[in-house]
Amino acid sequence: MNKEQFKKWRKKNGFSQAEAAETLGLKRRMIQYYEKGKKGEKEVQIPKYIRLACEAVELKKKLKKLI
């Protein structure tokens, strides 16, 4: 997952940065770093576990709609 995909995921799910942070168990600042792809001058990669957590959030939403 790259920074564009991450931001698209957040917006698609209707999360503010603060809501995405709470949902994923992160600080809002980390959401900002992931969306910028940088922390200061240092490049930031989105870890695999964050991508998996994003997928889990989407699956949970889809399951709620089915029930």
C-alpha positions in Angstrom: 0.0 0.0 0.0 1.4 3.4 -1.0 0.6 6.8 0.3 -2.0 7.5 -2.3 -3.8 4.2 -1.7 -3.8 4.8 2.0 -5.3 8.2 1.7 -7.9 6.8 -0.8 -8.8 4.1 1.7 -9.3 6.6 4.4 -11.5 8.8 2.3 -13.5 5.9 0.8 -14.3 4.8 4.3 -15.3 8.3 5.4 -12.7 8.6 8.1 -11.1 11.9 9.2 -7.4 11.5 10.0 -8.3 11.4 13.7 -10.9 8.7 13.1 -8.6 6.6 11.0 -5.9 6.9 13.7 -8.3 5.7 16.4 -9.6 2.9 14.2 -6.1 1.6 13.4 -4.7 2.2 16.9 -2.3 4.9 15.8 -1.7 8.6 16.6 -3.1 11.1 14.1 0.4 12.2 13.3 1.3 8.7 12.0 -1.7 9.0 9.6 -0.3 12.3 8.4 3.2 10.7 7.9 1.7 7.8 6.0 -0.3 10.1 3.7 2.7 12.3 3.0 5.1 9.4 2.7 7.6 11.4 4.8 8.5 12.2 8.4 10.5 15.3 8.0 13.0 14.4 5.3 12.9 10.7 6.0 10.8 8.5 3.8 8.0 6.6 5.6 6.8 3.2 4.4 3.3 1.9 5.4 3.9 -1.3 7.2 2.2 -4.5 6.0 0.3 -4.8 9.3 -1.4 -1.4 8.6 -2.4 -2.6 5.1 -3.9 -5.7 6.7 -5.7 -3.7 9.3 -7.2 -1.5 6.6 -8.4 -4.6 4.8 -9.9 -5.9 8.0 -11.8 -2.7 8.6 -13.3 -2.9 5.1 -14.3 -6.5 5.6 -15.9 -5.7 8.9 -18.0 -3.0 7.2 -19.0 -5.3 4.4 -20.1 -8.0 6.9 -22.2 -5.5 8.9 -24.1 -4.6 5.7 -24.8 -8.3 5.0 -26.2 -9.0 8.5 
